């Protein structure tokens, strides 16, 4: 890639992971996006939804706990 990926690029990959049900890549993309931006709830919510769709409830709980610990709130 001729440029470094930013949080928008990682978020786009995360959305594609949801479409293609790739939970492992989604976790990686969310981790990378979180390193670049700390207060965007959408990344965490999307990852939580991906885990829920896959029936990975422990993953859902971890992501929701991270939101709470970092005091990140979803926009209404």
ABEGO torsion letter per residue (X at the ends): XABBBBAAAAAAAAAAAAAAGBAAAAAAAAAAAAAABAABAAAAAAAAAAAAAAGBAAAAAAAAAAAAAAGBBBBX
